[in-house]
Each structure stands twice: as structure tokens, then as C-alpha cells.
Amino acid sequence: MAYIESGGIRQVPLIQDSAVGLAWRSDVEIGNVLAIPSVVCQTDLVAVTIRGIAEFYAKRLGLQVMELPFKVPAVPIHAIWHKSRERDPAHAWLRTGLKALMARARP
């Protein structure tokens, strides 16, 4: 197995995921999530990516979006900031907005 990285091609081992009991193989690693659909539509590869991106490009590029045949654990999302921004009104507004957005996005 190999993946393309700036500076050349690197060998990677087959990854065993004991949580789902499947062996994952990475033939290509892409540094930009927006590039995934264009790579998939030009190859016989499949990809696991963000649903919104997949659905947006599916019709445009003739891709099929499918459910994974197993559960995927939630990925925690954290925000950090410097303590000097704690009382900044603009920063507080942004944090409040992000919290509300994330609360609506949770299933």
C-alpha cells in the first residue's frame, strides 16, 4: 500500500480496526477534504468523508452516497482560545454562536 504525500510516495501498512472488525486499507491520503470527490469520480476507489460534502458532489460528479455498514463513534470537537479572549465581546459572540450551531447539528 502507498499514499501520495508532498515529497513522494510512502508505504503504509494495512490498518486493522478492532472496533468494527474490519481491515482498512489506505491507497491514497488526501490533504484537502474538498479534493476527495474529484479523486473518487476518476478512479475505482471509495472514500469515507463528511456527509455534506459527499451529498453536495454526488449529483455533480455522478457519485453514489451510501451508509457505512457499521457504527462510527462520534468525533469530539473542541474549541480553545487564549485567556486574553475570554472577555472579548466579539469572541464571546462567536463562541455562543458556535455552541448553538453544534447543539443543532447533534443527532
C-alpha positions as CSV (number, residue, x, y, z in Angstrom):
1,M,0.0,0.0,0.0
2,A,1.1,3.5,-0.6
3,Y,-0.2,7.0,-0.3
4,I,0.9,10.2,-2.0
5,E,2.3,13.0,0.1
6,S,4.2,16.1,-0.8
7,G,7.7,14.9,-1.3
8,G,6.8,11.5,-2.7
9,I,5.0,8.2,-2.2
10,R,5.1,6.5,1.2
11,Q,4.3,2.9,2.1
12,V,1.6,2.3,4.7
13,P,0.6,-0.9,6.4
14,L,-2.9,-2.4,6.3
15,I,-4.8,-1.0,9.4
16,Q,-6.8,-3.4,11.5
17,D,-9.7,-1.7,13.2
18,S,-10.7,-4.0,16.1
19,A,-13.7,-1.7,17.0
20,V,-15.5,-2.7,13.8
21,G,-13.7,-5.9,13.0
22,L,-12.6,-4.7,9.5
23,A,-9.3,-4.2,7.9
24,W,-8.9,-0.7,6.4
25,R,-6.6,-0.1,3.5
26,S,-5.5,3.3,2.5
27,D,-4.4,3.6,-1.1
28,V,-4.4,7.4,-1.2
29,E,-4.4,10.0,1.5
30,I,-5.7,13.5,0.5
31,G,-4.8,16.6,2.5
32,N,-7.9,18.5,1.4
33,V,-11.4,17.1,2.1
34,L,-12.8,19.0,-0.9
35,A,-10.5,17.1,-3.3
36,I,-11.9,13.7,-2.2
37,P,-14.9,13.7,-4.6
38,S,-12.8,14.6,-7.7
39,V,-10.4,11.7,-6.9
40,V,-13.1,9.2,-6.3
41,C,-15.0,10.1,-9.5
42,Q,-11.9,9.5,-11.6
43,T,-10.9,6.1,-10.0
44,D,-12.4,2.9,-8.8
45,L,-11.7,4.0,-5.2
46,V,-14.2,4.6,-2.4
47,A,-14.0,7.2,0.3
48,V,-15.3,7.8,3.8
49,T,-15.9,11.5,4.2
50,I,-18.2,14.2,5.6
51,R,-21.8,13.5,4.5
52,G,-22.5,17.1,3.5
53,I,-19.5,17.1,1.1
54,A,-20.5,13.7,-0.3
55,E,-24.1,14.8,-0.9
56,F,-23.1,18.1,-2.4
57,Y,-20.8,16.5,-5.0
58,A,-22.8,13.3,-5.6
59,K,-25.1,14.7,-8.3
60,R,-22.5,16.9,-9.9
61,L,-19.9,14.1,-10.3
62,G,-22.1,11.1,-10.6
63,L,-21.1,9.6,-7.3
64,Q,-23.2,7.4,-5.0
65,V,-23.5,8.1,-1.3
66,M,-24.1,5.0,0.9
67,E,-24.4,4.4,4.6
68,L,-21.4,2.7,6.3
69,P,-22.3,-0.9,7.2
70,F,-21.2,-0.3,10.8
71,K,-21.5,2.4,13.5
72,V,-18.8,5.1,13.7
73,P,-18.1,6.6,17.1
74,A,-18.7,10.3,17.5
75,V,-15.7,12.5,17.0
76,P,-15.3,15.1,19.8
77,I,-15.0,18.7,18.7
78,H,-13.2,21.1,20.9
79,A,-12.5,24.9,20.8
80,I,-9.6,26.5,22.5
81,W,-8.7,30.1,22.8
82,H,-6.2,32.3,24.7
83,K,-7.3,33.5,28.1
84,S,-7.0,37.1,26.9
85,R,-10.0,36.5,24.6
86,E,-12.2,35.3,27.5
87,R,-13.9,38.7,28.0
88,D,-13.7,39.9,24.4
89,P,-17.4,40.6,23.3
90,A,-16.7,39.6,19.7
91,H,-15.1,36.3,20.8
92,A,-17.9,35.6,23.2
93,W,-20.4,36.2,20.4
94,L,-18.5,33.7,18.2
95,R,-18.3,31.1,21.0
96,T,-22.1,31.4,21.7
97,G,-22.9,31.0,18.0
98,L,-20.7,28.0,17.6
99,K,-22.2,26.3,20.7
100,A,-25.7,26.9,19.3
101,L,-24.8,25.6,15.9
102,M,-23.2,22.5,17.3
103,A,-26.2,21.8,19.5
104,R,-28.5,21.9,16.5
105,A,-26.2,19.6,14.5
106,R,-26.1,16.8,17.1
107,P,-28.3,13.9,16.3
